[in-house]
Amino acid sequence: MKHGPIALIDEEMPVVVIAPKDDTYQKVLSNIQEVKARGGRVMWTGRGIWRSR
């Protein structure tokens, strides 16, 4: 999520994330932090867990 897509994130933008426990997990968590820092609403799931923040 660099440049264009991240520029669209604001408090009105819901973001749905699938966070599998694999080699991409840390990068996905980093992207979630970037979305939250911009005020985006994050709904995510990983390994049978569904969360909304």
N, C-alpha and C positions, 0 to 999 in steps of 0.2 A: 504494500500500500504506500507507494511513494508518489509524490508530485500531484498529478491530477486527482486520483481518487481521494486522497487524504484532504485535499483542499475542499471537497464537498461536505465534509463532516462538520455538523453543528448540533445544537441541542434539539433540533427537530428531526435529525437523521437517525433512525433505528438501524443498528448493524447486527446482523446475525452471523455468528462465528461457530464453526465446527473445529474443535481443538483436539485432534487425535494425539495420543501419547506416542509419538514417533519422533523422528529426527527434526520435524518442523515445529514441535511443540513450543520451544523457547521463542522462536520467531513469531508464532501466533500470539503468545502472551505479550510480546513487545508491541505488536500491532494493536492489541486490545488496550494497552496503556496509552498509545498514541490517540486512539479514538476517545477514550475517557478524558484525556488532557484537553481535547477540543470540545468537550461537552456532549459528545455523542452518546446515545443510549445503546448499551451493549447487551445482547441476549446471546448466550453461548452454551454450547454443550460439548461434553467430552467424556467418553467412556460411561455412557448411561446416565449422566448428570445434566440437567437442564437448569440454567441460571439466568436471571435477568438483573441487570444493575444499571 
